[in-house]
Amino acid sequence: MKPLRESQLGQVFLLRLGENRWSPALERQLREGAPAGVLAAAPLPRAPEALAAFLARIARALPHAPFLAIRQEGGRHDSLRAFFPPTPSLDALADSSAGPAAARHLGELWGEALALLGLNTNFAPRLDLVASPKRAKPGAAFVAERFKPFIGGLKRNSILACAKHFPGLGSAIASPRGGLAVSSKSMADLWSEDLIPFRKLLPVLPMILMSTAGYRAFDFDEPRPAFMSPGIVTGLLRVKLGYHGLAVAYGIESSQAALAAGQAAVQSLEAGCDILIVDEGESFEAARRAVKNALDSGSLPPRRIEDAFKRIRATQRRLPRPTGNIFSHSFNQLAHRFEQARKQFDCEDFDDA
């Protein structure tokens, strides 16, 4: 294969923005670094026209259709509340008496709103099995049943769903010193419990966000974040489950205190991840340099990057480019439908995390 240029390496990164504001520094990073896209900052600007224009400007600065992502989960993480009436969290919806039709309706509603604003990727749903007051025992099949129509609702509006956090955070126990959270579940227990929603939904998911926890079933002696574990990303996700979509890493800058972000980026790619989320600015530059150095030294096989590029390009071909325009009539109609939905959803708590 042809030698990879440093400018090409930006395609394995998604920039996490510090603010949704155009600046010369951001323009330079977009044009010179050419990342795969951006993760919008929270909170969103109060004017939807400002967000739409900002996203369109980002798209024009890049040579490819970019991922324009957001974390929209409803409830406390209802980014769309900046523009529309509130909607319940996905967890609250799953815990309510609302059925799959309600989940589909929520996905379609959010999908239409995200598309109207110029976004095309949503870091949702969360498939972790976490017990709630209304469901003492988390039901894996129940989670999959609710979220498959939700994912379909997003897809009908050309919004990519990125489910999280593979292979499941429900059993991970946080370190009392703020270190790596670790799950001690056996492979058999993970397979029969935490992995069920992923196993059922992987065929309809274009992207998967890897867990930041460690798993003794795969890295017993030295647990590492799932996104840095070849046994999890390549062995479990790719080989055993046959997943061909994008594996996304989040948290490389805080993965391990003794590990620099650049080194963590290289190890995440070696493990099998395709896209790494990093902060705009120096973090992006440092991670990109580290990947280039690893390729030059031979410690990171070029084939690994080429495989990531192929999956990224295949997904990007499905992405619409934002126009930057919002028609007031369409926006007002959608806001009215959000208000109607707010009254219809059978959820007591719209701020359930």
C-alpha positions in Angstrom: 0.0 0.0 0.0 1.1 3.6 -0.5 2.8 5.3 2.4 0.4 7.1 4.6 0.6 10.9 4.8 0.5 12.6 8.2 -2.6 14.6 7.0 -4.5 11.3 6.4 -4.0 10.2 9.9 -6.6 12.7 11.2 -9.3 10.5 9.8 -9.0 8.1 12.7 -9.9 11.0 15.2 -13.1 12.7 16.2 -12.5 16.1 17.8 -14.4 16.7 21.0 -15.1 20.5 20.9 -14.6 22.7 23.9 -17.3 25.1 22.6 -19.5 25.4 19.6 -17.7 28.4 18.2 -15.7 29.0 15.0 -12.2 30.2 15.5 -9.0 30.4 13.4 -7.4 27.6 15.6 -10.4 25.3 14.9 -10.3 26.1 11.2 -6.5 25.3 11.1 -7.0 21.9 12.8 -9.9 21.0 10.5 -8.0 21.9 7.3 -4.6 20.6 8.3 -5.5 17.7 10.5 -8.7 16.6 8.5 -10.3 14.7 11.4 -13.2 12.3 10.7 -15.6 14.8 12.4 -16.5 16.4 15.6 -18.4 15.8 18.8 -20.4 19.0 19.6 -19.9 20.7 23.0 -22.5 20.9 25.6 -24.6 23.0 26.2 -25.7 23.8 22.6 -26.2 27.4 21.6 -29.6 28.8 22.2 -30.2 29.7 18.6 -30.7 26.6 16.3 -29.6 28.7 13.3 -26.2 29.3 15.0 -25.6 25.6 15.5 -26.7 24.7 11.9 -24.4 27.4 10.4 -21.5 26.3 12.6 -21.9 22.6 11.6 -22.1 23.5 7.9 -18.9 25.5 8.2 -17.1 22.5 9.7 -18.3 20.3 6.9 -17.1 22.8 4.3 -13.6 22.8 5.9 -13.2 19.1 5.5 -12.5 17.1 2.4 -15.0 14.3 3.3 -18.5 14.1 4.7 -17.8 14.4 8.5 -19.3 12.7 11.5 -21.2 15.5 13.3 -22.0 14.0 16.6 -23.8 14.7 19.8 -24.8 12.9 23.0 -28.6 13.0 23.0 -30.1 10.7 25.6 -33.0 12.7 26.9 -33.6 13.4 30.6 -30.6 15.0 32.2 -28.7 14.5 29.0 -31.3 16.1 26.8 -29.2 18.3 24.5 -32.2 19.1 22.4 -33.9 20.8 25.3 -32.0 23.9 24.2 -34.5 24.1 21.3 -37.4 21.8 22.0 -39.7 20.7 24.9 -38.1 18.1 27.1 -38.2 14.4 26.4 -37.6 11.4 28.8 -34.3 9.7 29.0 -34.1 6.3 27.3 -33.7 4.6 30.6 -36.9 6.2 31.9 -38.7 5.2 28.7 -37.5 1.6 29.1 -38.6 1.5 32.8 -42.1 2.8 31.9 -45.1 1.0 30.5 -44.3 2.5 27.1 -43.8 -0.2 24.4 -41.5 -0.5 21.4 -43.8 1.9 19.4 -42.9 4.7 21.9 -39.2 3.9 21.5 -39.5 4.1 17.8 -41.4 7.4 18.0 -38.7 8.9 20.3 -36.0 7.8 17.8 -37.9 9.3 14.9 -38.5 12.5 16.8 -34.9 12.9 17.9 -33.6 11.8 14.5 -35.7 14.5 12.7 -34.5 17.2 15.1 -30.8 16.2 14.8 -31.0 16.1 11.0 -32.8 19.5 11.0 -29.9 21.0 13.0 -27.3 19.4 10.7 -26.1 16.6 13.0 -25.8 13.0 11.8 -24.5 10.9 14.7 -25.9 10.2 18.2 -23.9 8.6 21.0 -26.9 6.6 22.2 -28.4 4.3 23.2 -26.7 3.0 26.4 -26.9 -0.8 26.5 -25.3 -1.3 29.9 -27.4 -3.4 32.2 -28.0 -1.2 35.3 -30.7 -2.1 37.8 -33.2 0.6 38.4 -35.8 1.1 41.1 -38.5 -0.1 38.8 -36.5 -3.1 37.4 -34.7 -4.8 40.3 -33.1 -7.2 37.8 -31.9 -5.7 34.6 -33.5 -7.6 31.6 -31.0 -7.9 28.7 -33.6 -9.0 26.2 -35.9 -6.3 27.4 -33.2 -3.6 26.7 -32.7 -5.0 23.2 -36.5 -5.1 22.5 -36.9 -1.4 23.5 -33.8 0.0 21.7 -34.0 -1.8 18.3 -37.0 0.3 17.2 -35.3 3.4 18.7 -32.2 2.8 16.5 -34.5 2.3 13.5 -36.2 5.7 14.3 -32.8 7.4 14.1 -31.9 5.5 10.9 -35.0 6.7 9.1 -33.7 10.2 9.5 -30.1 9.3 8.4 -28.8 9.5 12.0 -26.1 7.0 13.0 -26.6 5.4 16.4 -23.5 4.7 18.4 -24.4 2.3 21.2 -22.3 2.1 24.4 -20.4 0.8 26.4 -19.1 -2.5 24.9 -19.0 -5.1 26.5 -21.1 -3.5 29.2 -20.5 -1.3 32.3 -23.1 -2.7 34.6 -20.7 -5.0 36.5 -17.7 -2.6 36.6 -16.8 -1.5 40.1 -15.1 1.9 40.4 -11.8 2.2 42.1 -12.0 4.0 45.5 -8.9 6.1 44.4 -10.5 7.2 41.1 -8.5 4.7 39.0 -9.7 2.2 36.4 -13.1 0.7 37.1 -12.9 -3.1 36.7 -15.4 -5.9 36.1 -14.6 -9.3 37.6 -17.4 -11.2 35.8 -16.4 -14.4 34.0 -16.7 -14.6 30.2 -19.6 -17.0 30.6 -21.5 -14.4 32.8 -20.7 -11.6 30.4 -21.9 -13.6 27.5 -25.2 -14.6 29.2 -26.0 -11.2 30.7 -24.2 -8.0 29.7 -23.5 -9.0 26.1 -27.0 -10.0 25.2 -28.2 -6.5 24.2 -25.1 -6.0 22.0 -25.4 -9.5 20.5 -28.9 -8.8 19.5 -28.4 -5.3 18.2 -24.9 -5.4 16.6 -26.4 -6.2 13.2 -28.3 -2.8 13.1 -25.6 -0.7 14.8 -23.1 1.2 12.5 -21.0 2.3 15.5 -20.0 0.9 19.0 -18.5 3.0 21.8 -16.0 0.9 23.7 -16.1 0.7 27.5 -13.6 2.6 29.6 -13.6 -0.1 32.3 -11.3 -3.1 32.5 -12.4 -6.8 32.3 -10.6 -9.5 34.2 -12.1 -12.1 31.8 -9.8 -10.8 29.1 -7.0 -9.1 30.9 -6.8 -10.8 34.3 -3.3 -9.8 35.4 -3.3 -6.2 34.1 -6.8 -4.9 33.5 -6.9 -2.2 30.9 -9.7 -0.1 29.4 -11.7 -2.2 26.9 -10.8 0.2 24.1 -7.1 -0.8 24.6 -7.7 -4.5 24.9 -7.0 -6.6 21.8 -8.9 -9.5 23.4 -12.1 -7.4 23.6 -11.9 -5.2 20.5 -10.5 -7.8 18.1 -11.0 -11.1 19.8 -14.6 -10.6 21.1 -16.1 -7.8 19.0 -14.6 -8.5 15.6 -13.8 -12.3 15.6 -16.3 -13.9 18.0 -19.3 -11.5 17.3 -18.3 -10.8 13.7 -18.9 -7.0 13.9 -18.0 -5.0 10.8 -19.0 -1.5 12.0 -16.9 1.2 13.6 -15.3 0.6 17.0 -14.9 4.0 18.8 -12.7 4.8 21.8 -13.5 7.5 24.3 -11.4 8.5 27.2 -7.9 7.9 25.9 -6.7 11.1 27.5 -7.6 9.8 31.0 -7.1 6.1 30.4 -4.2 5.6 32.7 -2.3 8.2 34.8 1.1 6.9 33.7 0.2 6.6 30.0 0.4 9.6 27.7 -2.6 10.3 25.4 -0.4 9.6 22.4 0.6 6.2 23.6 -2.9 5.4 24.6 -4.1 6.3 21.1 -1.5 4.0 19.5 -2.5 1.1 21.8 -6.2 1.7 21.0 -5.6 1.4 17.3 -3.4 -1.7 17.8 -6.3 -3.2 19.8 -8.6 -2.7 16.8 -10.4 0.6 17.4 -11.2 2.7 14.3 -12.0 6.1 15.6 -10.5 7.8 18.7 -12.3 10.7 20.4 -9.8 13.4 21.5 -10.0 17.0 22.7 -9.4 19.6 20.0 -6.2 21.5 20.3 -2.9 20.0 21.6 -4.4 16.6 22.5 -5.3 16.0 18.8 -1.9 17.2 17.6 -0.1 15.0 20.2 -2.1 11.9 19.4 -1.7 12.4 15.6 2.0 12.7 16.0 2.2 9.6 18.2 0.3 7.6 15.6 2.6 8.9 12.8 5.7 8.0 14.8 4.4 4.5 15.6 3.8 3.9 11.9 7.2 5.2 10.9 8.9 3.0 13.5 6.9 -0.1 12.5 5.4 -0.6 15.9 1.9 0.1 14.5 1.2 -2.0 11.3 0.0 0.2 8.4 -2.6 -2.5 7.6 -4.3 -1.7 10.9 -4.8 1.9 9.9 -5.9 0.9 6.4 -8.6 -1.4 7.8 -9.8 1.5 10.0 -9.9 3.8 7.0 -12.0 1.4 4.9 -14.6 1.1 7.6 -14.6 4.9 8.2 -15.0 5.7 4.5 -17.7 3.1 4.0 -19.7 4.7 6.8 -19.0 8.3 5.7 -20.5 7.5 2.3 -23.9 7.3 4.1 -23.6 10.7 5.7 -25.5 13.7 4.4 -23.7 17.0 4.4 -25.5 19.8 6.4 -26.9 22.7 4.5 -26.7 25.2 7.3 -30.3 26.3 6.7 -33.3 25.9 9.1 -36.7 26.8 7.8 -38.9 28.3 10.5 -42.0 26.5 9.4 -40.3 23.1 9.7 -38.8 24.0 13.0 -42.1 25.2 14.5 -43.9 22.1 13.3 -41.3 19.9 14.9 -41.4 21.9 18.2 -45.2 21.3 18.3 -44.7 17.6 17.8 -42.1 17.5 20.7 -44.7 19.2 22.9 -47.3 16.6 21.9 -44.9 13.8 22.6 -44.0 15.2 26.0 -47.6 14.8 27.0 -48.0 11.4 25.6 -44.9 9.6 26.9 -45.8 7.5 29.9 -42.8 8.4 32.1 -42.9 10.0 35.5 -39.4 11.4 35.5 -38.0 13.3 32.5 -34.7 13.9 34.4 -33.9 10.2 35.1 -30.2 9.8 34.2 
